[in-house]
Amino acid sequence: MSGLKGRDITDTERITQLGLAPSDDHNQTLVHNVNPPAWTNPEPSGRYHVVVIGAGTAGLISAAFAAGAGARVALVERHLMGGDCLNVGCVPSKSLIRSSRVFSELRNAAVLGWHIPEGAKVDFAQVMRRMRAVRAQISAHDSAWRYRDQKGIDVYLGSACFTGSDTLKVAGKTLHFKKAVIATGARAAIPPIEGLADAGFLTNATIFNLTACPKRLAVIGGGPIGTELAQAFNRLGAEVTLFEAGPQLLGKEDPEAAAIIQNVMRDEGVQLVLGCQLQRIETTDTGKVLHYQVDGSVDKISVDAIFVGTGRTPNVEGLGLEAAGVRYTQDGIITTDDLRTTNAKIYTAGDVALPWKFTHAAEEAARMAVQNALFPGRRTLGTLTMPWCTYTDPEIAHVGIHEDEARKQGVEVDTFVHRWSDVDRAITDGDDEGFVKIYAKKGTDQILGGTIVARHAGEMISELTLAIVGKIGLKKLASVIHPYPTQADAIRRAAFAYNMTRVTPFAKKLLGLWLRFTG
């Protein structure tokens, strides 16, 4: 976007060209921070220690970490600094989800002693206005100004293209580097469904531009993105139908956890079409008609808008990777476990290469890539313990291994479960659906993984992550005192279940004899 200098076009035209809408004060603030209209690229001189391509999470962390270590750093961004997470991902989606969760509170208000006036309804325009305000506020953290003026990084706005093994061009300027980090991220993958392009559709890159809620919304894809936004838009007033090719939502999650989310969404009015094959989409005067098949039966549904959330495609086009000797496939840039590409001077971080498409994974990989590029010693992806969370209501958070994965790997596990229906704080809060599951190596207290289903599961999973990383077993975890009453106390109680397995019938018999003798 180096051609958008803001002198020959209006603010509205500029915001539109950047793929944003509407042209309000919030989006103008956002653009001022993440693609300033009057930005002048620096004049390169000498060789940079590190050049980072892409200013999303992985790129920003790579550049800041390298500059903080004393390296001379250039950071290149072709679109919006902050990447997907700030502009069209984590920040706007979680803002939207926060507003939608008010629906859940209002739905149960009468049980909790509150009477909501008839006719109360969501102000969707205000929901989106707040989202844009939150995004604009946070954008200051990722701004071009901050990275230039506070971190001492040369920020270039424009498309980068490698011209050799240690050079690249951006906006007509040639940058020489000792090391480089490619952090160009990924974009929405579009399924090859007949008629989809003609019908028009939304992705994460466009759905946050809405100012009015679609009356009828089809969501294609039952992974984290599709499931989160299907629930949120349903709560905000849309009639949502979610299409998923697999037999359950959130196919990578514990089946019992996914079943809880499915039941909640159905109870709230989301129509789930699982195990389906979308055949074609027809555009009519009354809407977009999706033709699909389930178990041999053909059906159709008419909607006003379609959201596609069927995975991610790495951004590798136009980078001149061939000129740099960097190999890639449709799944992303090929790297070793220490994030080196086939050019030993060039590393990667984030969604363009990682199997984990999470902001926190991109952040950790960025530090790893820079550390490996600049300093002796090698950190590898295989050493990471990666938690994740899907921000439905309730949330599903997971770390480590699942039971199914353990079986496939030939690892026997013991599973310890504590349900919210037996947690006092969960009962008083009215959030008593869900559980804590801890997977331990069979016959030991070694924690291999865990799954939590709860309204704030993402805030709780780090205790299990710490236990795995710190090699803290169930025996020690059971001794950690938690405040009463808290929902997180369920983690300790699940660990208690392991302690009870150590009380064998023989041990009980010995204890009985001891008590009889000492009594």
Sequence and secondary structure as in RCSB ss.txt:
>XXXX:A:sequence
MSGLKGRDITDTERITQLGLAPSDDHNQTLVHNVNPPAWTNPEPSGRYHVVVIGAGTAGLISAAFAAGAGARVAL
VERHLMGGDCLNVGCVPSKSLIRSSRVFSELRNAAVLGWHIPEGAKVDFAQVMRRMRAVRAQISAHDSAWRYRDQ
KGIDVYLGSACFTGSDTLKVAGKTLHFKKAVIATGARAAIPPIEGLADAGFLTNATIFNLTACPKRLAVIGGGPI
GTELAQAFNRLGAEVTLFEAGPQLLGKEDPEAAAIIQNVMRDEGVQLVLGCQLQRIETTDTGKVLHYQVDGSVDK
ISVDAIFVGTGRTPNVEGLGLEAAGVRYTQDGIITTDDLRTTNAKIYTAGDVALPWKFTHAAEEAARMAVQNALF
PGRRTLGTLTMPWCTYTDPEIAHVGIHEDEARKQGVEVDTFVHRWSDVDRAITDGDDEGFVKIYAKKGTDQILGG
TIVARHAGEMISELTLAIVGKIGLKKLASVIHPYPTQADAIRRAAFAYNMTRVTPFAKKLLGLWLRFTG
>XXXX:A:secstr
 TT  SSSS HHHHHHHTT    SHHHHHHHHHHS TT       SEEEEEEE  SHHHHHHHHHHHHTT  EEE
EESS TTHHHHHHSHHHHHHHHHHHHHHHHHHTTTTTT    TT    HHHHHHHHHHHHHHHHGGG HHHHHHT
T  EEEES EEE SSSEEEETTEEEEEEEEEE   EEE     BTHHHH  B TTTGGG SS  SEEEEE  SHH
HHHHHHHHHHTT EEEEEESSSSSSTTS HHHHHHHHHHHHHHT EEEESEEEEEEEEETTEEEEEEEETTEEEE
EEESEEEE S EEE  TTS HHHHT  EETTEE   TTSB SSTTEEE STTT S   HHHHHHHHHHHHHHHHS
SS   GGG    EEE SSSEEEEEE  HHHHHHTT  EEEEEEEGGG HHHHHHT    EEEEEEETTS  EEEE
EEEETTHHHHHHHHHHHHHTT  HHHHTTS   SS TTHHHHHHHHHHHHHT  HHHHHHHHHHHHHH 
